[in-house]
Amino acid sequence: MDRLDELAVFVAVLEGGSLAAAARRLRRSPAVVTRTLATLESRVGARLVERTTRKLAITDAGRRLAEEARALLAAYETAMAHDETGPLRGAVRISAPLVFGRRHVAPVLTAFLDAHAGVSGELVLNDRNLDLVDQGLDIAVRIGALADSSLVARRVGEVRRIVVAAPDYLTRRGTPQQPGDLAEHEVIYPSTQSGPTEWRFEGPRGAAIVRLQPRLMINAIEPVVAAAVAGRGVTRVFSYQVADELADGRLVRVLQPFEPAPIPIQLVTASARLTPPRVRTFLDFAASELSRLAVVRPA
């Protein structure tokens, strides 16, 4: 049990991001947490976490052990949960993109907490793909192809990158019929996108890349959408980001025949091994709820 406790301390350090945070979570002194981590590193024979005065960074050895540690702790928790039909207990940590998470994942999480009084939840909103092990996350919502093939994914739907504009803007400036027509329009460009200022389209003649000279660039999606609604130009966003504006007519979808292929939305976990009952149950619940959303169905 002492060795299992060492793994629990190690995981708490990763999830808390610091020795002090792990100590608070475990209700132990920082000195005890430090000694326990040092004992584990001595037993493993490798540095698991690099400590600096400002932050912790997991090493390659720590990353490998973290996955095994989580699996062992989850298996222990499952073994101790003699009756899986009983109340769920513990915490669930989920990450999701900012807008999708706020609009769609947060209501799913709160509904789950309403149904399971013994569970607590944390939703981390970030448009970057956070490392599940480094950040101590149980589940992440990912939009797009998975770069890390070791992740276990469950597809819940798809979205598209679409070009939109306000009806009054299109009345004033005309509706683009071909991607090349964007050269004659004012473009609102989401500068959250990395790489050159260009948009890629697909059409009957294959792919087309349009180089852009944006009139307005903003590094957050919601003010980009607000600017488009205000008639300041055309923009391209994920379909779910403007679902309400399209539904009530404040924005109109243009160049639809040239839209790129749909992009998958997936729930991912770090391992296919045993996970705690609360995480498995939330994963099933979230997959069911999110797959029902109109914004993730084929358009």
N, C-alpha and C positions, 0 to 999 in steps of 0.2 A: 504493500500500500504506500510505503514511503516513496518508492520509485514512481508509482502512478501519480502521487502528489507532485513530484518534481515536474512531470509532464504537464500537469494542470497549471503549475506556476509558470512554466515556459509559455504555454498558450495564453495565459492571462497577461503576461508581459507583451506578447505580440498584439493582442487585441486592445490592450490599454494604451500601447504606444510608449510606455515608460515604466520604469520600476515603481515609481510612486503611484501611478494609476493602477498597476497590478496590485500593489499593497492595499490600496483603498478598496478595490473590488473584492479581494480575498479577506479583508479585515485582518491584515497582518502588518507588522512593521516593515518599512523598507529594508531594514537590515536583514530580516529573515528572508525576504524575497531575494535579495542580492546573494545571500549565502546559498539558498536553495538552487538558484540558477548556476552559481559557480560550481556547486556539487554535481549538477547534471552535466555541465561542460567537462568537468574532470572525468566523469564516468564515460562520456561519449568520446573523449579525447580530441575534442575540436571546439573552437570558438563558435557559438551558436548565434550570438548577437554582439555586434560592435557597439560599444557605448561611447558616446561623446557627451560633452556638457549640454548639448542642445537637443540631441535626438538619438534614437536607436535605429540600427539598420540590421536586418536579418542577413546572415551569411548564407552561402550555398549549402553548407552543412545544416544550418538551422532551417532552411527552406525544406530540405529533404526530411528532416526529423519532424517538422511541423505537421506535414501531411500524415505521417505515421502516428504522431501524438494525437491529432484530432480523431483519427480512426479508432485508436485504442480507447480514448476517453468516451467517444460516442458508443462504442461497443459495450463499455462498462456501464454507461448510463442506460443503454437498452436492456442489458442483462439485469440491472437493478429495478427496471420498470416491469415488475412481474405482470401487471395487468395493463396492457396498452390501451384498453378501453377506459381506463381511469383518467383523471385530470392530467393535462399536460402541464409541465412546469419548466421554467428556465427562460432564457433570452433568445431571440431571433434577430440577427443583424443582416440587413438587406441594403444593397446599393442600387441606384437607378439613375438614369439621365435626369437632369433638372426638371424639364417641363413634363416629360412622361411620368416621372416619379411623383411630382406634385399633383398632377391631375388624376393619375390612374393607379399608381402603386400605393400612395398614402391611404386612399379609401379602402383598398383591399387589406392593408395591414391593420387599420383600425377596426374593420369588421371582424378580422380574425381575433384580435385582442378582446373584442366584445364577447366572442363565443368561447374564449379560453381565459378565464380569470387568472390562472396561474402563470400565464406567459407574459413577458414583457418584450417590447420590440424597439428596434432602432433602425431608422431609415436614413441612409447617407446619400444625399443628392449631389451628384458630380457628373459632369459630361465626359470626364476621363474614365477609361476603363481601369478601375482600381484592382490591384492584386488581391485576390481573396485571402490568401494565406497571410501576406504582409499586414493587411488591414483587419484581419480577424473577422471576415465576412462569411456568413453561411450561404448566402444566395446573392446573385447579381442579375440585374436585367441588362441584357446586352442587345444593342441594335446594330446589326451588321454581321459580317462573317467573323468567325472566331479565329484570332491569330494564334491562340494557345490551344493546340489540339488535345492537351491533356484534360481540358475542362469537359465536364459532362453537361450536355445541353438538352433542354426540352423546349421545342418550338411552340410558341403560343400565337403567332400571327405574323403579319408583315406590314410594312409601310412603304411609301414611295417618296422620293424627292420630287416635289412638284413646284411649278412656277405659278405664282399668283399675283394678282393686282386688284385694286379697287375698281368697281364699275365706273366711277366718275373719271378716274385716270384713263381708263381704256376709251371712254367717250372722247376725252380731249386728245389723246395721243394715238388712238387706234390700237387694234388687237394684233399682236405679233402672230404671223402665220407659220413662220419658219424660224428655227433657232437663230439664223443669221440676222433676223429682223431686230434682235435685241441691241444691235449696234445703234439703232435709232431711238432707243428708249433710255430713260433714267433707271439705273439699277441700284437697288438697295442690297448691299452685299454683307452677309453674316461673316464677319472676320474671325469667328470661332473656327471656321474651316481652315485647315492647314493647306499649304501648297500655294500654287499660283492662283491668281484671280481669274478663274475660268469655270465654266460649267460644261459637263459632258452630257450629250443627248444620244438617244438611239432612234433611228428612223428606218424607213424602207430601204434606204441606201447605205445603211450601216451607221457606225458611230460618227458623231460630229462633236468637235470641241470648239466652244465659243470663248474667245478671249474677251474679257470684260474690262471696261473702264468705269468703275462704280462712281456714282454721284454721291453716295452715302455709304459709309461702312460703320458697322456697330458690332461690338464683340459679345453681344447677348441676344438671344433669339426674341424675347418678348418685345423689346423696343423695335426690333426689325419688323415684327408683325404689326406693331402699332403704327410705324411709319408707312407701311404698305396700306393699312386701313385708312390712313389719313390722305392717301392719294399721292404719295411722294415718289412712286415708281413701282417697278416689278421686283419681285424677290423670289428666291427659291429656298424652300424649307421642307422639313419632313411633313407628310400629310397630317399626322396626328397633332402637329403644333398649330395648325390652323383649322382644325375640325369645326370648332364653334363658329369661326368667322365665315367659313364656306357654307355652313348650314343656314346661317341667318342672312347670307347674301352680302356681307360687308366685303368679302373677297371673292374673286372669280378665278377659276383654274384655267390656265392657258397653256398652249403647246402640249396638250395631253398626248397626242399621237407620238411625241418624241421623248416621252419620259423614259428614263432608264429602268432596268428590271427592278422588281420589288426587292426590298431588303428585309431579311428575317428579324423578328423579335424573339429572343430566347431567354429562358431562365437558366442560369448556369450555376453549377456547384463545383467545388475543387476536386471531388473524388466520387467514384461510384461505390465506394465502400459504405459501411453502415454509417448512417447519420442519426442524430438524436430524433426520437419520435416527434418532438415539436417541430423540427426542421422539415422532416418528411411530410408531416401533416400540412404545414404551411405551404410547402412546395406544391402539393396536390391542390390545395385551396386556391393559391394564387394562379396556377396554370388554368384552372377551370374558370375563374373569374375574369382573368385577362383575355382569354380566348373568346369570350363573349362580347368583347368591346367592338363596336362598329368601326372604330378607328384602326383596328389591326386586321380587319378582314380584307380580302382582295378587292381592290377598287377597279 
